[in-house]
Amino acid sequence: MKQSFFPTSAFRLPTYFLIVLILLHWAAGSVDATNVETGTLTASLDQTSVPVGGVVWLTLDYRLPEGGRLPQTPEIKGLDDLSIIKQIIKPGQIRIQLLVDHLGPWQSAPISLSYLDATDQTRLLTAQPVSLEAVSNLSEKADEARLRPIRDIVPVRSIWQNYLLWPAAFIALVLIGLGLFWWNKRRQTPAGSAQYTEPPDIRARRELRGLATQRYFETGLVKTYYFIFSEILRRYLESIRNFPAAEFTTEEIARCISAEQDRKLVFLLQQADLVKFADNVPTQTRKEEDLKAALAYIRQTSPQPETVMQHADPREVRK
């Protein structure tokens, strides 16, 4: 009778069990050897439809490889078409507030985040592009849109109306009489004593010179400087273009202008908005360039010299 390699069944069972354990250990080792952590990055928007001039939050959830770390100022690429207002960096997450300043669909490029690996080499994590729709503040058919009251006007007749009618009529007659008296007095005022009205370009230059002497920028009050700087330019634009630019946002101003010269002013207002609302701190050189550009715009859009000399204050002309 031929002798078996495993003499007894009692010996055969533990041997099989040992072989299975060896194979499982080898398989687990192979999986661990190929499972290299490379990090992950995902991007998402809190809204997919935003009115023009609104803001949207982009959330980047990231996981760095072992030994990886973010630099002090991580570089994020793929968002070149939108203005970044602010960033909030937390462990494992970065939130970015974006200004939606143009109409229509928008899609980012593939988004990338830079980090430093265990050897201090710069690496990138990438995420799929995100997209949104910038919609008009009016209806979808803006040409057909009509402003309507929230509710119909309901006529209400007060019990006091009958009692107040005659006193109101008397007060109205008194006011009309005072108005006619003032108008007649104005007509009798000699032309030479008419009050001087400062031309808008002279007023804007004077206010910009006064702003420079306040030294807000040099003492650290950068936002204050650019708030006043922007207000001066908006009032000047309002006086020469006949629309309420001082009450409009920069985006609304951009939709109202048509002259090529005015686009240079819109660029200055956009730069001022970044300082006012996005904590952007320009250099001293940039501040001087903005002031020169503003004065150049006023010079290019001011009335002809002979017109200014006819209406200017003699004190301003002597300067």
Steps between C-alpha positions, in 0.01 A plus 500: 500500500635840391585734790320841502698825523284599794492200725190586696187708450573667835825634357350592163237750632741737689735494201223613262401771743858632515524513120175705482632749757824544302306567178270754670798682650670517161185637334454767769861605462455535125192722544677721755798538269284634218273721713696824491319797647518786249251743658159615378331831413130561434333832406137604541293823481226588746288635210471422130297809403603847623381853402762721338689690772430228758746278685542123516704276732737239355594220742820301447521183709853363494695208648878518486731199475687393811765761581342762273414852614360821353737795448432825683321632189367204299467565127158424349467500124200474267299801629647772277164620358345597836615745769596344833356698791642300791628156604444298817757222552425219744659157551374289213291777344538835321199728440526773235247779447472600133344807339282418197555808283393390151181365347452150358632150567841461658724196546835493670811330375614185685565622854840431654640549852874511571653328806842391629578130531720335764814612311378864466436455129202688355221267385148554368159361585241538223120502492239501226375841370192662654237702316217742570250725321512878552144622444364850446342691786195547275276230362606266223333738249660820623368710207142415595548548876280763665522632851177445688391574857503211739129549561232699320434849631191493721323836536435583865296801609582622849237658726747785555516581132199733507634690803854538367412601146462874561809540726704308243376728223590808706853368566541422130403856405750641752778282360414601144512865600839458667629318194388778267655761729836316503493449123428867437781600734741271317405660170583844640845392618773658281682256270838600639407387853399147392656234718802325352453133405822302503549287185503125573854443370646779716310372803621141441865608467473714813350209698770258379772746606333537839481121536873470434578751777298299756762218482244226573696248293834578665356462851347158428141609428510344154128415483404855603720644226347281228141555621548879463697455174218292350230744618675799336523320165137379516371854568708636213369231263144578610544871422628444143296194392157583649426174685520437879845341501548585870210265586589221253728202553804470278326227299198729439730784395675269251163427336414872468816632336574504128809722460837325481649754743248398768625138494829620651301648788307173547834320536603747774169445680544120482849530652357720776225242569764230553659719769165599655338158514767232439782615737736553207787731608668683208853633511592868527600491133163358399322769703696773317422339163127491586507870590682590175251293297205674670643848428572398140139383456366830641729696269387301193126536578496859634350787292711695253740754660308801370175367652670448836645854495154648443346327803793441735550676831781762465666353809517157332634650175783678683608161643 
